[in-house]
Amino acid sequence: MLISCVMLTTASRSRLRSAALAALRDQVDVPRFELIVVTDDDDPVTARQITQAISYTAVKVTVYKRAAWRSLSEKRNVACAFARGDWLTFWDDDDWSAPTRLRGTADTIEAYKDAEMIGVRQMLWHELVGPTRHTIEYVAPVPGYVVGGTLTFRSRVLQQHPFENIAGDEGWWTLKRHEEGRVLVPIWFPYVAMIHGGNTANPRNFRVNEQTGQVHDGIEFTLRHGGREVVREIMGDDALARFEAAVA
């Protein structure tokens, strides 16, 4: 089994990308995988640099660049077209995944032979910038929706249903496929999505009700989970420090 990890990125996010690639480097008991990086022409990154960053010399790394993109969905579809694996997973260039992510995903694929989509329904948002540094717990609102940055899916599903030009389209794409009868298997591993002021699909401005503990992020209410100490405990000092240095 080959898992194709797909990363969409830009030159302006190179420091965050380095922190996200370090999380890929830190994966334990890794299954066979490849990495596809799709970016813009002004991004100087090379496949050799990516290979050095993840420290897996036997892993095939593909870097594709284009001067302009009509939408983030076009970029996503083009990136997925390079995939050789039967299974694809998104590796966001500004988020952190636990070291068990790839192994847990591979084990789930092996255990659920009829699975077509796999993903996490519960995760943390963490503010890297600003005075508050809130950490917010998020749970997907409906059973067919998973966190886009954790989505793993069979390539044949995407061939039949390319991504549409919708904000946060990975989650809504999964929801549509689930409603059509595609088999979705929820899994769990610690996942932290970073809020850093340059988020592409879901820029957020948290407003906290100090009496109820609820947080309004511009879309819906979620429960406040804590502050910086929450993600430090989950990620560890080194991993969090890499992301904080990226926005310093």
GURO-814994 format. One line per 8 residues: number of its first residue (from 1); their letters; for each residue x, y, z of N, C-alpha, C. Coordinates in Angstrom, 2 decimals, padded with zeros to 5 digits, always signed. Layout:
<atoms>
NUM> a> X/Y/Z/X/Y/Z/X/Y/Z ~ ...;
</atoms>
This chain:
<atoms>
1> mliscvml> +000.84/-001.19/+000.00/+000.00/+000.00/+000.00/+000.88/+001.25/+000.00 ~ +000.53/+002.20/-000.84/+001.22/+003.48/-000.92/+000.23/+004.58/-000.57 ~ +000.60/+005.43/+000.38/-000.21/+006.60/+000.73/+000.46/+007.83/+000.13 ~ -000.31/+008.61/-000.62/+000.21/+009.84/-001.22/-000.16/+011.02/-000.33 ~ +000.85/+011.65/+000.28/+000.64/+012.85/+001.09/+000.68/+014.07/+000.17 ~ -000.32/+014.91/+000.28/-000.46/+016.06/-000.62/-000.38/+017.35/+000.18 ~ +000.54/+018.23/-000.21/+000.69/+019.52/+000.46/+000.55/+020.65/-000.55 ~ -000.35/+021.59/-000.27/-000.47/+022.82/-001.05/+000.22/+023.92/-000.27;
9> ttasrsrl> +001.04/+024.73/-000.95/+001.82/+025.71/-000.21/+002.15/+026.91/-001.09 ~ +002.82/+027.89/-000.50/+003.29/+029.09/-001.21/+004.63/+029.49/-000.60 ~ +005.33/+030.37/-001.30/+006.61/+030.86/-000.79/+006.44/+031.62/+000.52 ~ +005.33/+032.35/+000.67/+005.12/+033.16/+001.86/+004.91/+032.33/+003.13 ~ +004.64/+031.04/+002.97/+004.39/+030.18/+004.13/+005.54/+029.21/+004.35 ~ +006.72/+029.55/+003.85/+007.83/+028.61/+003.90/+008.23/+028.25/+005.33 ~ +008.16/+029.20/+006.26/+008.57/+028.91/+007.63/+007.54/+028.01/+008.32 ~ +006.25/+028.27/+008.10/+005.23/+027.38/+008.62/+005.34/+026.01/+007.98;
17> rsaalaal> +005.62/+026.00/+006.69/+005.77/+024.73/+005.97/+006.88/+023.89/+006.59 ~ +007.97/+024.53/+006.98/+009.06/+023.79/+007.60/+008.62/+023.12/+008.89 ~ +007.78/+023.81/+009.67/+007.27/+023.22/+010.92/+006.33/+022.05/+010.62 ~ +005.50/+022.19/+009.59/+004.59/+021.11/+009.22/+005.35/+019.91/+008.67 ~ +006.42/+020.16/+007.92/+007.24/+019.06/+007.40/+007.98/+018.35/+008.53 ~ +008.34/+019.10/+009.57/+008.98/+018.47/+010.72/+008.03/+017.47/+011.39 ~ +006.74/+017.79/+011.38/+005.75/+016.85/+011.93/+005.67/+015.59/+011.07 ~ +005.87/+015.73/+009.76/+005.93/+014.55/+008.90/+007.20/+013.76/+009.16;
25> rdqvdvpr> +008.30/+014.45/+009.35/+009.57/+013.80/+009.67/+009.48/+013.02/+010.98 ~ +008.68/+013.51/+011.93/+008.59/+012.90/+013.25/+007.62/+011.72/+013.32 ~ +007.03/+011.34/+012.20/+006.11/+010.20/+012.21/+006.84/+008.92/+012.63 ~ +006.13/+008.06/+013.34/+006.74/+006.83/+013.84/+006.14/+005.63/+013.11 ~ +006.98/+004.60/+012.94/+006.54/+003.34/+012.31/+005.79/+003.64/+011.01 ~ +006.43/+004.41/+010.14/+005.73/+004.93/+008.97/+005.43/+003.85/+007.94 ~ +004.25/+003.89/+007.32/+003.95/+003.03/+006.18/+004.63/+003.60/+004.93 ~ +004.52/+002.92/+003.83/+005.08/+003.42/+002.58/+004.28/+004.64/+002.12;
33> felivvtd> +004.99/+005.74/+001.85/+004.29/+006.95/+001.42/+005.16/+007.75/+000.45 ~ +004.52/+008.67/-000.24/+005.19/+009.65/-001.09/+004.68/+011.03/-000.70 ~ +005.36/+012.07/-001.14/+004.95/+013.44/-000.82/+004.87/+014.26/-002.10 ~ +003.73/+014.91/-002.29/+003.50/+015.77/-003.45/+003.31/+017.19/-002.95 ~ +004.14/+018.10/-003.40/+004.07/+019.50/-003.00/+003.74/+020.34/-004.22 ~ +002.65/+021.07/-004.15/+002.24/+021.93/-005.25/+002.25/+023.37/-004.76 ~ +002.95/+024.23/-005.51/+003.16/+025.59/-005.05/+003.15/+026.55/-006.24 ~ +003.68/+027.77/-006.04/+003.67/+028.81/-007.07/+005.06/+028.98/-007.67;
41> dddpvtar> +005.12/+029.61/-008.83/+006.40/+029.77/-009.52/+007.42/+030.56/-008.72 ~ +006.96/+031.47/-007.87/+007.91/+032.30/-007.12/+008.44/+031.61/-005.87 ~ +008.05/+030.38/-005.64/+008.51/+029.62/-004.49/+009.81/+028.90/-004.86 ~ +010.93/+029.22/-004.21/+012.21/+028.62/-004.59/+012.41/+027.19/-004.11 ~ +011.45/+026.63/-003.40/+011.62/+025.30/-002.82/+011.87/+024.25/-003.90 ~ +012.69/+023.26/-003.58/+013.00/+022.17/-004.51/+012.67/+020.83/-003.86 ~ +012.57/+019.81/-004.68/+012.30/+018.46/-004.17/+013.43/+018.01/-003.25 ~ +014.66/+018.39/-003.57/+015.80/+018.01/-002.72/+015.67/+018.64/-001.35;
49> qitqaisy> +015.26/+019.90/-001.27/+015.09/+020.56/+000.02/+013.99/+019.89/+000.84 ~ +012.91/+019.52/+000.17/+011.81/+018.85/+000.88/+012.27/+017.50/+001.41 ~ +013.02/+016.76/+000.58/+013.53/+015.45/+001.01/+014.43/+015.60/+002.24 ~ +015.28/+016.60/+002.23/+016.15/+016.84/+003.39/+015.33/+017.22/+004.62 ~ +014.24/+017.95/+004.42/+013.43/+018.40/+005.56/+012.71/+017.24/+006.23 ~ +012.27/+016.25/+005.45/+011.53/+015.14/+006.05/+012.44/+013.97/+006.43 ~ +013.69/+013.99/+005.94/+014.70/+012.99/+006.32/+014.36/+011.57/+005.89 ~ +013.51/+011.44/+004.87/+013.22/+010.11/+004.33/+013.76/+010.06/+002.90;
57> tavkvtvy> +014.97/+009.65/+002.74/+015.61/+009.70/+001.42/+014.99/+008.71/+000.44 ~ +014.34/+007.66/+000.94/+013.74/+006.67/+000.05/+012.34/+007.08/-000.41 ~ +011.81/+008.17/+000.12/+010.47/+008.61/-000.23/+010.51/+009.47/-001.48 ~ +009.65/+009.17/-002.45/+009.57/+009.98/-003.66/+008.90/+011.31/-003.33 ~ +009.56/+012.41/-003.69/+009.02/+013.76/-003.48/+008.82/+014.41/-004.84 ~ +007.62/+014.89/-005.09/+007.29/+015.59/-006.33/+006.95/+017.04/-005.99 ~ +007.60/+017.98/-006.66/+007.29/+019.40/-006.50/+006.83/+019.94/-007.84 ~ +005.63/+020.52/-007.86/+005.07/+021.09/-009.09/+004.74/+022.55/-008.85;
65> kraawrsl> +005.11/+023.41/-009.82/+004.88/+024.85/-009.68/+004.12/+025.39/-010.89 ~ +003.31/+026.40/-010.63/+002.57/+027.07/-011.70/+002.47/+028.55/-011.34 ~ +002.45/+029.39/-012.34/+002.45/+030.83/-012.10/+001.15/+031.32/-011.48 ~ +000.03/+030.76/-011.90/-001.26/+031.25/-011.41/-002.25/+030.10/-011.29 ~ -003.14/+030.25/-010.32/-004.18/+029.24/-010.08/-005.53/+029.92/-010.05 ~ -006.51/+029.29/-010.66/-007.86/+029.88/-010.65/-008.48/+029.83/-009.27 ~ -008.15/+028.82/-008.51/-008.73/+028.65/-007.18/-007.88/+027.66/-006.39 ~ -008.13/+027.62/-005.09/-007.45/+026.63/-004.25/-007.90/+025.22/-004.63;
73> sekrnvac> -009.13/+025.09/-005.07/-009.63/+023.77/-005.47/-008.90/+023.27/-006.71 ~ -008.60/+024.15/-007.65/-007.83/+023.74/-008.83/-006.45/+023.26/-008.39 ~ -005.84/+023.99/-007.48/-004.52/+023.60/-006.97/-004.60/+022.22/-006.31 ~ -005.67/+021.99/-005.57/-005.85/+020.71/-004.89/-006.03/+019.57/-005.89 ~ -006.85/+019.80/-006.91/-007.09/+018.76/-007.92/-005.82/+018.43/-008.70 ~ -005.05/+019.46/-009.05/-003.80/+019.24/-009.78/-002.82/+018.45/-008.92 ~ -002.73/+018.82/-007.65/-001.82/+018.10/-006.74/-002.20/+016.62/-006.67 ~ -003.48/+016.35/-006.53/-003.94/+014.97/-006.42/-003.71/+014.18/-007.70;
81> afargdwl> -003.67/+014.87/-008.84/-003.46/+014.18/-010.11/-002.06/+013.57/-010.21 ~ -001.12/+014.08/-009.42/+000.25/+013.54/-009.42/+000.36/+012.28/-008.56 ~ -000.65/+012.00/-007.75/-000.56/+010.91/-006.78/-000.49/+009.55/-007.46 ~ +000.40/+008.72/-006.97/+000.51/+007.34/-007.46/-000.20/+006.35/-006.55 ~ -000.52/+006.77/-005.34/-001.11/+005.86/-004.38/-002.60/+005.64/-004.59 ~ -003.07/+004.51/-004.12/-004.51/+004.25/-004.11/-005.21/+005.09/-003.05 ~ -004.43/+005.55/-002.07/-004.97/+006.40/-001.01/-004.20/+007.72/-000.98 ~ -004.94/+008.82/-000.79/-004.35/+010.15/-000.69/-004.70/+010.76/+000.66;
89> tfwddddw> -003.80/+011.55/+001.21/-004.10/+012.27/+002.44/-003.53/+013.68/+002.35 ~ -004.25/+014.65/+002.89/-003.77/+016.03/+002.87/-002.86/+016.30/+004.07 ~ -001.72/+016.93/+003.78/-000.79/+017.32/+004.84/-000.67/+018.84/+004.77 ~ -001.49/+019.55/+005.55/-001.54/+021.01/+005.47/-000.20/+021.62/+005.85 ~ +000.15/+022.71/+005.18/+001.47/+023.32/+005.38/+001.54/+024.24/+006.58 ~ +000.46/+024.34/+007.37/+000.49/+025.21/+008.55/-000.11/+024.56/+009.79 ~ -000.26/+023.23/+009.76/-000.86/+022.52/+010.89/+000.06/+021.42/+011.41 ~ -000.26/+020.92/+012.59/+000.54/+019.88/+013.22/-000.27/+018.60/+013.37;
97> saptrlrg> +000.33/+017.48/+012.99/-000.27/+016.16/+013.17/+000.59/+015.34/+014.13 ~ -000.06/+014.54/+014.96/+000.65/+013.70/+015.90/+001.53/+012.68/+015.19 ~ +002.60/+012.22/+015.82/+003.51/+011.26/+015.19/+002.85/+009.93/+014.81 ~ +001.69/+009.65/+015.36/+000.99/+008.40/+015.07/+000.06/+008.49/+013.86 ~ -000.01/+009.66/+013.22/-001.02/+009.86/+012.18/-000.92/+008.85/+011.04 ~ +000.22/+008.75/+010.39/+000.33/+007.89/+009.21/+000.16/+006.42/+009.56 ~ +000.77/+005.99/+010.66/+000.62/+004.59/+011.06/-000.83/+004.27/+011.40 ~ -001.49/+005.16/+012.15/-002.89/+004.93/+012.49/-003.78/+004.91/+011.27;
105> tadtieay> -003.48/+005.77/+010.30/-004.25/+005.79/+009.06/-004.08/+004.49/+008.29 ~ -002.84/+004.03/+008.17/-002.57/+002.79/+007.45/-003.25/+001.61/+008.14 ~ -003.21/+001.57/+009.45/-003.85/+000.49/+010.20/-005.36/+000.50/+009.98 ~ -005.95/+001.69/+009.91/-007.39/+001.79/+009.67/-007.75/+001.31/+008.28 ~ -006.94/+001.65/+007.30/-007.17/+001.17/+005.94/-007.15/-000.35/+005.89 ~ -006.20/-000.95/+006.59/-006.10/-002.40/+006.61/-007.28/-003.05/+007.35 ~ -007.75/-002.40/+008.40/-008.81/-002.98/+009.22/-010.19/-002.84/+008.59 ~ -010.40/-001.77/+007.82/-011.72/-001.50/+007.22/-011.59/-001.57/+005.70;
113> kdaemigv> -011.77/-002.75/+005.16/-011.53/-002.98/+003.74/-012.51/-002.22/+002.84 ~ -013.69/-001.91/+003.37/-014.68/-001.21/+002.55/-014.58/+000.31/+002.69 ~ -013.65/+000.80/+003.51/-013.53/+002.24/+003.72/-013.16/+002.95/+002.42 ~ -013.73/+004.13/+002.23/-013.40/+004.97/+001.08/-012.88/+006.33/+001.51 ~ -013.20/+006.74/+002.74/-012.73/+008.01/+003.29/-012.46/+007.80/+004.78 ~ -011.40/+008.46/+005.26/-011.01/+008.35/+006.66/-010.66/+009.76/+007.13 ~ -011.02/+010.09/+008.35/-010.66/+011.41/+008.84/-010.99/+011.60/+010.30 ~ -010.47/+012.69/+010.86/-010.67/+013.05/+012.26/-011.82/+014.05/+012.36;
121> rqmlwhel> -012.68/+013.86/+013.35/-013.84/+014.73/+013.53/-013.65/+015.71/+014.69 ~ -012.58/+015.56/+015.43/-012.35/+016.41/+016.60/-010.89/+016.88/+016.58 ~ -010.69/+018.18/+016.77/-009.33/+018.71/+016.72/-009.28/+020.00/+017.52 ~ -008.09/+020.64/+017.51/-007.89/+021.89/+018.22/-007.48/+022.99/+017.24 ~ -008.06/+024.17/+017.44/-007.54/+025.38/+016.81/-006.64/+026.07/+017.84 ~ -005.50/+026.59/+017.39/-004.63/+027.31/+018.31/-004.18/+028.62/+017.67 ~ -004.32/+029.71/+018.42/-003.87/+031.03/+017.95/-002.37/+031.17/+018.18 ~ -001.62/+031.23/+017.07/-000.17/+031.42/+017.18/+000.19/+032.88/+017.42;
129> vgptrhti> -000.68/+033.78/+017.00/-000.39/+035.21/+017.10/-001.48/+035.89/+017.93 ~ -001.16/+037.10/+018.39/-002.13/+037.86/+019.17/-001.92/+037.66/+020.66 ~ -002.59/+038.46/+021.45/-002.36/+038.46/+022.90/-003.03/+037.31/+023.65 ~ -004.03/+036.67/+023.07/-004.84/+035.70/+023.82/-004.28/+034.29/+023.77 ~ -003.83/+033.84/+022.58/-003.33/+032.48/+022.37/-004.35/+031.43/+022.81 ~ -005.62/+031.67/+022.45/-006.66/+030.71/+022.78/-006.41/+029.38/+022.08 ~ -006.81/+028.31/+022.72/-006.86/+026.99/+022.10/-008.31/+026.53/+022.15 ~ -008.88/+026.25/+020.98/-010.31/+025.98/+020.86/-010.52/+024.54/+020.42;
137> eyvapvpg> -011.40/+023.84/+021.11/-011.74/+022.48/+020.70/-012.85/+022.53/+019.67 ~ -012.68/+021.78/+018.59/-013.68/+021.74/+017.53/-014.13/+020.30/+017.31 ~ -015.44/+020.11/+017.18/-016.01/+018.81/+016.84/-016.89/+019.00/+015.61 ~ -016.70/+018.16/+014.60/-017.47/+018.28/+013.36/-018.96/+018.26/+013.67 ~ -019.74/+019.14/+013.02/-021.15/+019.30/+013.39/-022.05/+018.15/+012.96 ~ -021.65/+017.41/+011.93/-022.49/+016.31/+011.43/-021.61/+015.09/+011.17 ~ -022.17/+013.88/+011.22/-021.36/+012.66/+011.11/-020.54/+012.54/+009.83 ~ -021.01/+013.10/+008.73/-020.30/+012.95/+007.46/-019.21/+013.97/+007.21;
145> yvvggtlt> -018.95/+014.83/+008.18/-017.97/+015.91/+008.00/-016.73/+015.59/+008.83 ~ -015.55/+015.71/+008.23/-014.30/+015.54/+008.96/-013.41/+016.75/+008.73 ~ -012.40/+016.89/+009.55/-011.45/+018.00/+009.41/-010.67/+017.83/+008.11 ~ -010.71/+018.85/+007.24/-010.12/+018.73/+005.91/-008.65/+018.35/+005.91 ~ -007.88/+018.91/+006.84/-006.46/+018.63/+006.89/-006.11/+017.23/+007.34 ~ -007.10/+016.45/+007.76/-006.88/+015.07/+008.18/-007.46/+014.07/+007.19 ~ -008.09/+014.55/+006.14/-008.83/+013.69/+005.22/-007.90/+012.75/+004.45 ~ -008.24/+011.47/+004.47/-007.58/+010.45/+003.66/-008.68/+009.76/+002.85;
153> frsrvlqq> -008.43/+009.51/+001.56/-009.50/+008.98/+000.71/-008.92/+008.18/-000.44 ~ -009.75/+007.31/-000.99/-009.35/+006.52/-002.15/-009.27/+007.41/-003.38 ~ -008.25/+007.22/-004.19/-008.06/+008.05/-005.38/-009.23/+007.93/-006.35 ~ -009.84/+006.76/-006.40/-010.94/+006.55/-007.36/-012.15/+007.42/-007.04 ~ -012.32/+007.77/-005.76/-013.44/+008.64/-005.39/-013.24/+010.03/-005.97 ~ -012.01/+010.54/-005.86/-011.71/+011.86/-006.40/-011.81/+011.88/-007.92 ~ -011.43/+010.81/-008.58/-011.52/+010.75/-010.04/-012.96/+010.94/-010.50 ~ -013.89/+010.45/-009.71/-015.30/+010.60/-010.05/-015.88/+011.94/-009.61;
161> hpfeniag> -015.27/+012.52/-008.56/-015.82/+013.76/-007.98/-014.69/+014.72/-007.62 ~ -014.18/+015.50/-008.57/-013.13/+016.49/-008.26/-013.63/+017.52/-007.24 ~ -012.68/+018.18/-006.60/-013.04/+019.20/-005.62/-013.65/+020.41/-006.31 ~ -014.62/+021.00/-005.63/-015.31/+022.18/-006.14/-014.73/+023.44/-005.51 ~ -015.04/+024.57/-006.12/-014.50/+025.84/-005.63/-015.36/+026.36/-004.47 ~ -015.18/+025.72/-003.31/-015.93/+026.08/-002.10/-014.93/+026.24/-000.97 ~ -015.09/+027.28/-000.15/-014.21/+027.48/+001.00/-014.31/+026.27/+001.93 ~ -013.17/+025.78/+002.38/-013.17/+024.60/+003.24/-013.69/+023.38/+002.50;
169> degwwtlk> -013.33/+023.26/+001.22/-014.00/+022.29/+000.36/-013.72/+020.84/+000.69 ~ -012.60/+020.54/+001.37/-012.36/+019.13/+001.69/-013.45/+018.58/+002.61 ~ -013.83/+019.35/+003.63/-014.86/+018.90/+004.55/-016.21/+018.75/+003.88 ~ -016.58/+019.74/+003.08/-017.88/+019.67/+002.41/-017.88/+018.60/+001.32 ~ -016.74/+018.40/+000.68/-016.62/+017.32/-000.32/-016.87/+015.98/+000.36 ~ -016.28/+015.78/+001.53/-016.48/+014.54/+002.27/-017.94/+014.37/+002.66 ~ -018.55/+015.45/+003.12/-019.96/+015.39/+003.51/-020.84/+014.98/+002.33 ~ -020.58/+015.54/+001.17/-021.37/+015.18/-000.01/-021.19/+013.71/-000.38;
177> rheegrvl> -019.94/+013.26/-000.34/-019.68/+011.86/-000.68/-020.35/+010.93/+000.34 ~ -020.34/+011.31/+001.60/-020.99/+010.51/+002.64/-022.49/+010.44/+002.39 ~ -023.09/+011.56/+002.01/-024.53/+011.58/+001.73/-024.88/+010.72/+000.52 ~ -023.91/+010.56/-000.38/-024.13/+009.72/-001.56/-023.93/+008.23/-001.26 ~ -023.48/+007.92/-000.06/-023.32/+006.53/+000.33/-021.89/+006.03/+000.40 ~ -020.91/+006.91/+000.20/-019.52/+006.50/+000.34/-019.22/+006.16/+001.80 ~ -018.37/+005.18/+002.01/-018.10/+004.71/+003.37/-017.04/+005.57/+004.04 ~ -017.41/+006.24/+005.10/-016.51/+007.09/+005.87/-016.21/+006.43/+007.21;
185> vpiwfpyv> -014.93/+006.29/+007.54/-014.52/+005.70/+008.81/-013.82/+006.78/+009.64 ~ -014.43/+007.25/+010.73/-013.77/+008.24/+011.58/-012.61/+007.60/+012.36 ~ -011.52/+008.32/+012.47/-010.41/+007.90/+013.32/-010.06/+009.07/+014.22 ~ -009.08/+008.87/+015.08/-008.65/+009.97/+015.93/-007.14/+009.93/+016.10 ~ -006.54/+011.08/+015.98/-005.17/+011.32/+016.41/-005.09/+012.81/+016.74 ~ -004.23/+013.22/+017.65/-004.12/+014.65/+017.97/-003.76/+015.47/+016.72 ~ -004.53/+016.53/+016.50/-004.32/+017.40/+015.35/-004.56/+018.83/+015.78 ~ -003.62/+019.72/+015.48/-003.73/+021.12/+015.86/-003.64/+021.99/+014.60;
193> amihggnt> -004.71/+022.71/+014.33/-004.73/+023.67/+013.22/-004.35/+025.05/+013.76 ~ -003.37/+025.67/+013.12/-002.83/+026.93/+013.61/-003.56/+028.13/+013.00 ~ -003.86/+029.10/+013.86/-004.40/+030.39/+013.42/-003.26/+031.38/+013.47 ~ -002.88/+031.92/+012.31/-001.67/+032.74/+012.26/-001.84/+034.03/+011.48 ~ -003.07/+034.35/+011.09/-003.32/+035.61/+010.39/-003.22/+035.50/+008.89 ~ -002.69/+034.38/+008.38/-002.58/+034.21/+006.94/-003.29/+032.97/+006.46 ~ -004.29/+032.52/+007.21/-005.02/+031.31/+006.83/-005.76/+031.53/+005.52 ~ -005.73/+030.53/+004.66/-006.28/+030.66/+003.32/-007.78/+030.44/+003.28;
201> anprnfrv> -008.21/+029.27/+003.74/-009.62/+028.90/+003.57/-010.51/+029.40/+004.69 ~ -010.01/+029.40/+005.94/-010.86/+029.70/+007.08/-010.21/+030.68/+008.04 ~ -010.03/+031.95/+007.61/-009.51/+032.93/+008.57/-010.49/+033.11/+009.72 ~ -009.99/+033.17/+010.95/-010.87/+033.18/+012.10/-010.51/+034.30/+013.08 ~ -011.55/+034.82/+013.69/-011.38/+035.86/+014.71/-012.19/+035.43/+015.93 ~ -011.54/+034.83/+016.92/-012.24/+034.28/+018.06/-012.74/+035.39/+018.99 ~ -013.99/+035.25/+019.40/-014.56/+036.13/+020.42/-015.07/+035.24/+021.55 ~ -014.56/+035.45/+022.75/-014.82/+034.55/+023.87/-015.85/+035.17/+024.81;
209> neqtgqvh> -016.87/+034.38/+025.17/-017.79/+034.74/+026.24/-017.22/+034.20/+027.53 ~ -016.68/+035.07/+028.37/-015.97/+034.63/+029.56/-016.90/+033.99/+030.59 ~ -018.21/+034.25/+030.50/-019.14/+033.66/+031.46/-019.50/+032.22/+031.08 ~ -019.71/+031.97/+029.80/-020.14/+030.63/+029.37/-018.98/+029.78/+028.87 ~ -017.85/+030.43/+028.54/-016.73/+029.68/+027.98/-016.87/+029.41/+026.51 ~ -017.97/+029.87/+025.89/-018.16/+029.66/+024.47/-017.34/+030.65/+023.66 ~ -016.95/+030.20/+022.47/-016.15/+031.02/+021.57/-016.87/+031.11/+020.24 ~ -017.02/+032.32/+019.72/-017.59/+032.48/+018.39/-016.46/+032.75/+017.42;
217> dgieftlr> -016.35/+031.91/+016.38/-015.23/+032.05/+015.45/-015.66/+032.62/+014.11 ~ -016.85/+033.21/+014.05/-017.35/+033.77/+012.80/-018.24/+032.81/+012.05 ~ -018.23/+031.53/+012.43/-019.05/+030.53/+011.76/-020.02/+029.90/+012.75 ~ -019.52/+029.47/+013.88/-020.35/+028.78/+014.86/-019.71/+028.90/+016.23 ~ -020.45/+028.47/+017.24/-019.92/+028.48/+018.59/-019.22/+027.16/+018.89 ~ -018.09/+027.25/+019.54/-017.36/+026.06/+019.97/-016.96/+026.27/+021.44 ~ -016.51/+025.23/+022.08/-016.12/+025.32/+023.48/-014.64/+025.67/+023.60 ~ -014.35/+026.60/+024.47/-012.95/+026.94/+024.71/-012.27/+025.78/+025.44;
225> hggrevvr> -011.06/+025.47/+025.02/-010.34/+024.35/+025.62/-009.24/+024.84/+026.55 ~ -008.71/+026.01/+026.30/-007.65/+026.51/+027.16/-006.76/+027.49/+026.43 ~ -005.50/+027.53/+026.82/-004.54/+028.43/+026.22/-003.35/+027.69/+025.65 ~ -002.21/+028.36/+025.63/-001.01/+027.79/+025.04/-000.59/+026.49/+025.72 ~ -000.86/+026.38/+027.03/-000.42/+025.21/+027.77/-001.08/+023.92/+027.26 ~ -002.25/+024.05/+026.67/-002.95/+022.87/+026.16/-002.19/+022.25/+024.99 ~ -001.84/+023.08/+024.00/-001.14/+022.53/+022.83/+000.31/+022.17/+023.17 ~ +000.90/+022.86/+024.11/+002.26/+022.51/+024.52/+002.30/+021.10/+025.09;
233> eimgddal> +001.29/+020.77/+025.89/+001.22/+019.43/+026.47/+001.01/+018.37/+025.40 ~ +000.23/+018.68/+024.38/-000.07/+017.72/+023.31/+001.09/+017.60/+022.32 ~ +001.61/+018.74/+021.88/+002.62/+018.76/+020.83/+004.03/+018.53/+021.36 ~ +004.29/+018.99/+022.57/+005.65/+019.00/+023.08/+006.30/+020.34/+022.82 ~ +007.32/+020.66/+023.60/+007.96/+021.98/+023.52/+008.60/+022.23/+022.16 ~ +009.30/+021.25/+021.61/+010.04/+021.47/+020.37/+009.11/+021.74/+019.20 ~ +008.07/+020.94/+019.05/+007.15/+021.10/+017.92/+006.43/+022.45/+018.00 ~ +005.95/+022.82/+019.18/+005.26/+024.10/+019.32/+006.23/+025.25/+019.07;
241> arfeaava> +007.46/+025.13/+019.55/+008.45/+026.18/+019.35/+008.72/+026.42/+017.87 ~ +008.70/+025.37/+017.07/+008.94/+025.52/+015.62/+007.84/+026.36/+014.98 ~ +006.58/+026.11/+015.37/+005.49/+026.90/+014.81/+005.53/+028.33/+015.32 ~ +005.85/+028.52/+016.59/+005.91/+029.88/+017.13/+007.05/+030.66/+016.48 ~ +008.16/+030.01/+016.21/+009.27/+030.69/+015.54/+008.90/+031.09/+014.13 ~ +008.00/+030.33/+013.51/+007.60/+030.62/+012.12/+006.83/+031.92/+011.98 ~ +006.21/+032.39/+013.07/+005.43/+033.63/+013.00/+006.06/+034.72/+013.86 ~ +007.23/+034.44/+014.42/+007.89/+035.42/+015.29/+008.39/+036.62/+014.48;
</atoms>
